[in-house]
Amino acid sequence: MKEITGSTQLFGIVADPIAQVRTPQVLNAWFSRQGVDGVLVPFHVGSEDLATAFDAFRRMRNLGGFIVTVPHKTDTVALCDEVSERARAIGAANAVRREADGRLVGDMFDGMGFVEGLKSQGHDPRGRSVLLLGAGGAAAAIAHALAEAGVEQLTIANRTVAKAQAIAERTMHSVPGIRVHAVEKAESANHDMVVNATSLGMRADDPLPIAASQLRPGLLVAEIIMKPEMTALLQTAQENGCTIHLGRHMLDCQANLMGEFMLGRSVA
Ligand SMILES: NC(=O)c1ccc[n+]([C@@H]2O[C@H](COP(=O)([O-])OP(=O)(O)OC[C@H]3O[C@@H](n4cnc5c(N)ncnc54)[C@H](OP(=O)(O)O)[C@@H]3O)[C@@H](O)[C@H]2O)c1
């Protein structure tokens, strides 16, 4: 195991709850591969204390940056001193870099991580027609990144259709030329790719996020849930002859983007 010394740079992940996060394992392995003298540790901070924690982070001179996850991604936009255009358009940030003068700069990599993950498995989304299930924080970031990646058409299906409509409008505003539709009922006809960005699939008794009959052979079915690795959706999709894409590729690809960003190296 790496030795932590007085000159090791500190990084964190801020969440509540915290025990489920996988970022420490993934980012510390990345630091070690990159030869970076840094360590990333979990910071368990609740919403009521987030602003106080950010003030403390500004004053911690050996803090390089931190990752932000549930439930803080939206609040992070207002608490940073500066955020990227992408984070502002999505309304959420999940990585913060601390500049030498203590300023906190936020950016959002969920969507880029997802798109890079797809490409890493040979599934370039450019020109595809995508059905995105869900309209929460992860879906907003993925919609934006898929639009930027040049999908031909995007449909967002969500139980609360108003949230899907809001993401559709924001995406069309920030990525001109993309067509985004919001619907309540998920139907895969006229689409060649389905992405599950709902939280359905984490628990064994969750219903499928889309009817099994919609999973026809040839469709690419992508998951963003990491645990379990084979969700009921992926199992059913595989049985029905679809190509499947696992949730872990999104985090694996984000690690590189978030690490480079926190170290102040340029990220697209
Ligand atoms: N692989 C990765 O790197 C990565 C990164 C980020 C997130 N994630 C995963 O992505 C998932 C979503 O995260 P999030 O932050 O976007 O969550 P969120 O903001 O809470 O959104 C949850 C979404 O799931 C829908 N949903 C929840 N329960 C439902 C039900 N019973 N029936 C129908 N729809 C339901 C919600 O619909 P309503 O809007 O109608 O409530 C909403 O669209 C989580 O499992 C998270 O672990 C993975």
The ligand as an SDF file (V2000), in Angstrom:
LIG
                    3D

 48 52  0  0  0  0  0  0  0  0999 V2000
  -22.3880    4.4680  -13.0990 N   0  0  0  0  0  0  0  0  0  0  0  0
  -22.2000    5.6900  -12.5960 C   0  0  0  0  0  0  0  0  0  0  0  0
  -21.0830    6.2420  -12.6600 O   0  0  0  0  0  0  0  0  0  0  0  0
  -23.3810    6.4440  -12.0010 C   0  0  0  0  0  0  0  0  0  0  0  0
  -23.2750    7.8440  -11.8160 C   0  0  0  0  0  0  0  0  0  0  0  0
  -24.3890    8.5240  -11.2830 C   0  0  0  0  0  0  0  0  0  0  0  0
  -25.5400    7.8210  -10.9370 C   0  0  0  0  0  0  0  0  0  0  0  0
  -25.5950    6.4730  -11.1050 N   0  0  0  0  0  0  0  0  0  0  0  0
  -26.8240    5.7030  -10.7710 C   0  0  0  0  0  0  0  0  0  0  0  0
  -27.8970    6.2530  -11.5030 O   0  0  0  0  0  0  0  0  0  0  0  0
  -29.1360    6.0500  -10.8170 C   0  0  0  0  0  0  0  0  0  0  0  0
  -29.9350    7.3300  -10.8140 C   0  0  0  0  0  0  0  0  0  0  0  0
  -29.2280    8.3430  -10.0760 O   0  0  0  0  0  0  0  0  0  0  0  0
  -29.7820    9.8400   -9.9830 P   0  0  0  0  0  0  0  0  0  0  0  0
  -28.7710   10.5910   -9.1830 O   0  0  0  0  0  0  0  0  0  0  0  0
  -30.1590   10.3510  -11.3250 O   0  0  0  0  0  0  0  0  0  0  0  0
  -31.1290    9.6190   -9.1090 O   0  0  0  0  0  0  0  0  0  0  0  0
  -32.3980   10.5840   -8.9890 P   0  0  0  0  0  0  0  0  0  0  0  0
  -32.0270   11.9890   -9.3100 O   0  0  0  0  0  0  0  0  0  0  0  0
  -33.0070   10.2630   -7.6670 O   0  0  0  0  0  0  0  0  0  0  0  0
  -33.4090   10.0750  -10.1510 O   0  0  0  0  0  0  0  0  0  0  0  0
  -34.0450    8.8210  -10.0720 C   0  0  0  0  0  0  0  0  0  0  0  0
  -34.8300    8.5440  -11.3530 C   0  0  0  0  0  0  0  0  0  0  0  0
  -35.4190    7.2500  -11.2540 O   0  0  0  0  0  0  0  0  0  0  0  0
  -36.8310    7.3430  -11.3920 C   0  0  0  0  0  0  0  0  0  0  0  0
  -37.5200    6.3840  -10.5110 N   0  0  0  0  0  0  0  0  0  0  0  0
  -37.1920    6.1170   -9.2270 C   0  0  0  0  0  0  0  0  0  0  0  0
  -38.0600    5.1920   -8.7380 N   0  0  0  0  0  0  0  0  0  0  0  0
  -38.9390    4.9000   -9.7320 C   0  0  0  0  0  0  0  0  0  0  0  0
  -40.0590    4.0400   -9.8400 C   0  0  0  0  0  0  0  0  0  0  0  0
  -40.4760    3.2890   -8.8190 N   0  0  0  0  0  0  0  0  0  0  0  0
  -40.7170    3.9750  -11.0310 N   0  0  0  0  0  0  0  0  0  0  0  0
  -40.3230    4.7390  -12.0810 C   0  0  0  0  0  0  0  0  0  0  0  0
  -39.2630    5.5930  -12.0350 N   0  0  0  0  0  0  0  0  0  0  0  0
  -38.5840    5.6640  -10.8790 C   0  0  0  0  0  0  0  0  0  0  0  0
  -37.1670    8.7560  -10.9940 C   0  0  0  0  0  0  0  0  0  0  0  0
  -38.4300    9.1030  -11.5350 O   0  0  0  0  0  0  0  0  0  0  0  0
  -39.2470   10.3910  -10.9830 P   0  0  0  0  0  0  0  0  0  0  0  0
  -38.5640   11.5870  -11.5770 O   0  0  0  0  0  0  0  0  0  0  0  0
  -40.6150   10.1870  -11.4930 O   0  0  0  0  0  0  0  0  0  0  0  0
  -39.1510   10.3640   -9.4790 O   0  0  0  0  0  0  0  0  0  0  0  0
  -35.9860    9.5130  -11.6140 C   0  0  0  0  0  0  0  0  0  0  0  0
  -36.1760    9.6720  -13.0050 O   0  0  0  0  0  0  0  0  0  0  0  0
  -28.7380    5.5580   -9.4350 C   0  0  0  0  0  0  0  0  0  0  0  0
  -28.9380    4.1600   -9.4200 O   0  0  0  0  0  0  0  0  0  0  0  0
  -27.2570    5.8620   -9.3260 C   0  0  0  0  0  0  0  0  0  0  0  0
  -26.5790    4.9460   -8.5030 O   0  0  0  0  0  0  0  0  0  0  0  0
  -24.5390    5.7670  -11.6500 C   0  0  0  0  0  0  0  0  0  0  0  0
  1  2  1  0
  2  3  2  0
  2  4  1  0
  4  5  1  0
  4 48  2  0
  5  6  2  0
  6  7  1  0
  7  8  2  0
  8  9  1  0
  8 48  1  0
  9 10  1  0
  9 46  1  0
 10 11  1  0
 11 12  1  0
 11 44  1  0
 12 13  1  0
 13 14  1  0
 14 15  2  0
 14 16  1  0
 14 17  1  0
 17 18  1  0
 18 19  2  0
 18 20  1  0
 18 21  1  0
 21 22  1  0
 22 23  1  0
 23 24  1  0
 23 42  1  0
 24 25  1  0
 25 26  1  0
 25 36  1  0
 26 27  1  0
 26 35  1  0
 27 28  2  0
 28 29  1  0
 29 30  1  0
 29 35  2  0
 30 31  1  0
 30 32  2  0
 32 33  1  0
 33 34  2  0
 34 35  1  0
 36 37  1  0
 36 42  1  0
 37 38  1  0
 38 39  2  0
 38 40  1  0
 38 41  1  0
 42 43  1  0
 44 45  1  0
 44 46  1  0
 46 47  1  0
M  CHG  2   8   1  16  -1
M  END
$$$$
